[in-house]
Each structure stands twice: as C-alpha cells, then as structure tokens.
Amino acid sequence: MPVHVQSFFHHDSNTFSYVAHDPATGHAALIDAALDYEPDAGALSDAALQPLLDHVRDNALDVRWLLETHAHADHVSAGRVLKARFPQATLAIGEGIRAVQATFAPRLALDLSATPEAFDHLFADGERFALGTLDARVIAVPGHTSDSIAYLIDDALFPGDSLFMPDSGTARCDFPGGDAAQLYRSIQRLLSLPGQTRVFVCHDYGAGGRDVANQTSIAEQRAHNIHVREGVSEAEFVAMRQARDATLAEPRLMQPAVRANLQGGG
C-alpha cells in the first residue's frame, strides 16, 4: 500500500503540516508541524497541534520522524515540542541549516555554540531513510533558502516552500542565502520525477479567492505552474522572481520564527 498522507492546516500562517505513515507498520513522520505564536505577548501555544496529535493517537501511529523542510520564516515550528512528546522520534532537517545558522545567528545575536545541537540528524542530498517498509529520499532544493530540502516518501513529495499549487507558482528567493537561479534548477529536479508523483505543498493562500488546497502532482506542475511550467526558461524565471520579490514585505513573524527555528523550533 502507498504511503498514507493526512494534512492539517494552520490558519495563522497558511501552513499545511502532514502526517505520513506506512499502512503496513504504522510508522509515521510528522512534517512541518506549526505552533501558534502571539507576537505581542511573545507566547507560544500548541493548540494548533491537537488535531494532528489526535490523528496520531486515533490511528495508533508510531512516530519515528519529525521532519522539517527548512527553517521557516513565517511560523514557529513545533519540532522541539513534538520531540518532547515523542522522544523516540528523530528530529531532522537538511544539512544546509548550518549555513542558515551561520548567516542569521549574528543578525539575531544568537550564540548557538552555547546550546546543545538543535537537531538529531542533518540530511545530505540524496540520503535515503526508511518509514516502516517504505523508502524515503531527500532532495536538496536550495533557492528559497539555502537549507531547503524536499522529502520523497514512496510516491508522495513534500517540497516545502519550493513549489506551491500550480496557480500560485513558487516561493520567494530574497531572504539571505536565497537565489532565484538556484531555485529554478532545484525545481527542475523535482519536475523530473514521475508525473504521477503526488505533491503536498507547505503553504497555500487561496489564489483568486478559491478555497485553500494542498495536493497536486508533478504532471500538473509541469503543465500548469504559472512560474515554472514547461517552456519557461531560467532567465525568464529569474527576471519574474526578482521583480516579484522586490514588492514583498518581510514576513510578520520572521525574526521570532527564524530565531526559534534555527534551534529546532518551539
């Protein structure tokens, strides 16, 4: 049986989190789980996690992996909260997090050398791991951020912020360490996967007033993604992305989110 994927929507940050599990063993991975954060009070809440935790409990899942696609800038990740709840699970992110930490720690006056290692494991590009009986692979997709990775678990791809729904395109590349040309090349790696590959995006904002959505396919991305569909050149993409990014404001929670997420989240 293919990997089972259940999505959970965090309204405050338009983030989709996922529970992916192997039906044969019940082994599960929790991907990009988010916490609520009140900036005026500087207060975190795990209330948004409850539906996800209920799903884990109701299906008697054995959580083995806590997976982050990158150090998010728009919400506080739930990595360390979930690690406390599921100590047997491995909290993991891409090895590019080292570069992001080196870039942002001085800007945020963080001394990361004084704290324990934030993550249990840092994935290399192409690294494979098991989710029960299912094969999983890490695909480095830098460009949005230098630590961005995608997870291909069985036939399900979790691209983080690299790809959005086809009518929403791709993520911004103007954060420190971002690079539009690099993102274009990264996305070509994803678009080379089989067309039937299911794609579960990390964010959606209801383009054109439609309901939020989170699942597409590689074939749909190749044919219809407004930024990187077949026939769009790297030069065209870079020009579009740089012009668009110049109009975007800094995410509302960027500083507290990045501060937390460099250290494994809340």
Secondary structure, 3 states (H helix, E strand, C coil): CCCEEEEEEECCCCEEEEEEECCCCCEEEEECCEEEEECCCCEEECHHHHHHHHHHHHCCCEEEEEECCCCCCCCEECHHHHHHHCCCCEEEEECCHHHHHHHHHHHCCCCHHHCCCCCCEEECCCCEEEECCEEEEEEECCCCCCCCEEEEECCEEECCCCECCCCCCECCCCCCCCCHHHHHHHHHHHHCCCCCCEEECCECCCHHHCCCCCEEEHHHHHHHCCCCCCCCCHHHHHHHHHHHHCCCCCCCCHHHHHHHHCCCCC
